[in-house]
Amino acid sequence: MRTFQTSTEIRAPAEHVWEIQTDVARWPEWTGSVSSVEALTPLPLAVGSSVRLSQPGFPAAIWTVTALEPGVHFVWESRSPGMRAVAQHMVTPTASGCVVDLCLVYEGLLGGVIGFLMRHVTKRFLAMEASGLKWQAENLPEEELAFNAS
């Protein structure tokens, strides 16, 4: 097993950040770590939702939501032979906005090896996602959000 994580403070309301973070179809607009996202089940995200997510230099992977607490966190996982990747996205309100914690764990028989081989790109992609989310949340007015809530 190999774990990677990053944390960033965002000067925007947690609800605003949550809306951006869970609008996964729009991730390619604000993070270079994601090339495309195709919803395989209807959005918004819910436990059991799946998307096909493509990242630069890698084949597309299917990510399925395994846990979700609205406004707080969601967890999704992707499986491949001998390995499971589990990613958690957490938003915690603070006095000046919120803190976003991103965590990716490689598990399974090959998880440690894949995690070791992918350590540099994994750290870079987590940093890109965190900084892109921060920029988007601090610069996109709330009225321009395509809210997921229906």
Wavefront OBJ file of the C-alpha trace (Angstrom):
o trace
v 0.000 0.000 0.000
v 1.237 3.502 -0.805
v -0.446 6.759 0.317
v -0.120 10.255 -1.129
v -1.835 13.375 0.173
v -1.910 17.112 -0.140
v -3.786 19.887 1.603
v -4.544 23.442 0.545
v -6.245 26.419 2.130
v -8.836 28.083 -0.085
v -10.223 31.556 0.580
v -13.742 30.705 -0.564
v -16.791 29.277 1.225
v -16.704 25.503 1.675
v -20.060 25.188 -0.124
v -18.630 26.993 -3.170
v -15.558 24.736 -3.203
v -17.712 21.624 -2.776
v -19.825 22.561 -5.809
v -16.728 22.978 -7.971
v -15.047 19.839 -6.673
v -18.060 17.591 -7.192
v -18.845 18.940 -10.666
v -16.412 16.341 -12.003
v -17.484 16.796 -15.628
v -15.823 20.235 -15.513
v -12.522 19.156 -13.971
v -10.655 19.424 -17.310
v -11.475 23.169 -17.253
v -9.440 23.809 -14.105
v -6.869 21.035 -13.676
v -4.289 19.895 -16.171
v -4.200 16.529 -14.402
v -7.479 15.518 -16.080
v -7.916 15.411 -19.874
v -11.544 14.321 -20.019
v -14.401 13.016 -17.899
v -17.332 10.986 -19.179
v -20.214 10.326 -16.799
v -21.230 6.661 -16.994
v -24.150 7.213 -14.619
v -26.263 10.351 -14.157
v -24.700 13.224 -12.248
v -24.595 14.686 -9.601
v -22.264 12.315 -7.808
v -23.823 9.780 -5.463
v -22.667 6.498 -3.992
v -22.458 4.122 -6.959
v -21.851 6.874 -9.545
v -19.169 6.083 -12.113
v -17.123 8.183 -14.519
v -14.491 7.391 -17.106
v -11.614 9.742 -16.340
v -8.641 10.287 -18.652
v -5.354 11.737 -17.476
v -2.450 12.891 -19.654
v -0.225 9.975 -20.622
v -2.489 7.263 -19.194
v -5.355 5.102 -20.424
v -8.813 6.091 -19.192
v -9.866 4.626 -15.846
v -13.319 4.081 -14.402
v -13.813 5.688 -10.974
v -16.799 4.666 -8.833
v -18.012 6.624 -5.801
v -17.957 4.442 -2.675
v -18.748 7.069 -0.025
v -20.191 10.567 -0.092
v -21.214 12.984 2.623
v -22.624 16.086 0.876
v -20.586 19.198 1.541
v -17.909 17.236 3.404
v -16.203 14.495 1.375
v -16.430 11.925 -1.338
v -14.382 8.802 -1.931
v -14.074 6.956 -5.189
v -12.020 4.039 -6.396
v -10.599 2.623 -9.580
v -9.533 -0.981 -10.032
v -7.067 -2.657 -12.344
v -5.472 -6.120 -12.176
v -3.630 -6.465 -8.869
v -4.356 -2.938 -7.713
v -7.038 -0.630 -6.399
v -6.645 3.156 -6.247
v -8.783 4.930 -3.639
v -9.077 8.733 -3.733
v -10.647 10.887 -1.029
v -11.661 14.535 -1.497
v -12.463 16.367 1.741
v -13.600 19.962 2.365
v -13.350 21.406 5.880
v -14.729 24.904 6.627
v -12.433 27.417 8.345
v -12.853 31.023 9.503
v -11.316 32.302 6.256
v -12.799 29.773 3.816
v -11.900 26.095 3.881
v -9.172 23.501 3.680
v -9.239 20.842 0.979
v -7.500 17.545 1.651
v -6.817 15.177 -1.228
v -5.580 11.649 -0.591
v -4.773 8.820 -3.006
v -3.959 5.304 -1.812
v -2.674 2.494 -4.021
v -3.739 -0.854 -2.530
v -3.557 -4.503 -3.471
v -0.867 -6.938 -4.532
v 0.706 -4.439 -6.942
v -0.333 -1.277 -5.073
v 3.005 -0.672 -3.399
v 4.958 -1.217 -6.620
v 2.616 0.923 -8.735
v 2.620 3.598 -6.043
v 6.420 3.633 -5.995
v 6.690 3.780 -9.786
v 3.980 6.451 -10.025
v 5.079 8.528 -7.005
v 6.354 11.547 -8.936
v 3.397 11.831 -11.298
v 0.935 11.118 -8.468
v 2.386 13.924 -6.340
v 2.390 16.268 -9.348
v -1.218 15.448 -10.297
v -2.448 15.901 -6.696
v -0.691 19.275 -6.542
v -2.209 20.272 -9.901
v -5.692 19.313 -8.725
v -5.310 21.199 -5.443
v -3.913 24.367 -7.039
v -6.442 24.285 -9.882
v -9.321 23.898 -7.441
v -7.946 26.746 -5.331
v -7.636 29.028 -8.348
v -11.108 28.136 -9.653
v -12.790 28.598 -6.268
v -11.083 31.883 -5.499
v -11.714 33.343 -8.964
v -15.090 31.969 -10.099
v -18.068 33.912 -8.723
v -20.684 31.691 -7.105
v -23.333 32.852 -9.581
v -21.304 31.284 -12.413
v -21.373 27.817 -10.874
v -23.348 25.116 -12.606
v -24.815 23.802 -9.354
v -25.109 20.031 -9.017
v -27.995 20.173 -6.571
v -31.289 19.213 -8.137
l 1 2 3 4 5 6 7 8 9 10 11 12 13 14 15 16 17 18 19 20 21 22 23 24 25 26 27 28 29 30 31 32 33 34 35 36 37 38 39 40 41 42 43 44 45 46 47 48 49 50 51 52 53 54 55 56 57 58 59 60 61 62 63 64 65 66 67 68 69 70 71 72 73 74 75 76 77 78 79 80 81 82 83 84 85 86 87 88 89 90 91 92 93 94 95 96 97 98 99 100 101 102 103 104 105 106 107 108 109 110 111 112 113 114 115 116 117 118 119 120 121 122 123 124 125 126 127 128 129 130 131 132 133 134 135 136 137 138 139 140 141 142 143 144 145 146 147 148 149 150
